[in-house]
Amino acid sequence: MTAITLNLNSIIKLTSEQFYQLCEENPDLKLERSANGELIVMPPTGGETGRSNSKFNLQIGLWNEQTQLGEAFDSSTGFTLPNGADRSPDASWVEKSR
C-alpha cells in the first residue's frame, strides 16, 4: 500500500498544534505532515516490512542499551523536523545531548 497525501492548503493550513489535535482525535490513523503542510495518511505496513522494521528496532535498542548514548524510538513516535514537517520514521535514535 502507498501513502495518501492530502493537500488541504487551499482550505486550511494545519499548524503543529492543529496537527497534534487531529492525531489525538484519530488514534487509529497514522498521520504525518509534510513541510508544505500536506496531510499524509500512512497505511499499515505489510508483513515483510513489519518484520524488517522489528529487527532493525531490536538492533538499535540493543546497541543503545549497551552504549547508553541516547534514546531509541519506534515508528509510533512523531518528530517535528527542522523544516517544519511532522514525521514518524520506521526507527529513530536521538543522542542524549539533544
Summary of the structure (lengths in Angstrom):
residues: 98
radius of gyration: 15.2
end to end distance: 34.0
largest distance: 48.8
contacts: 218
relative contact order: 0.18
helix: 32%
strand: 23%
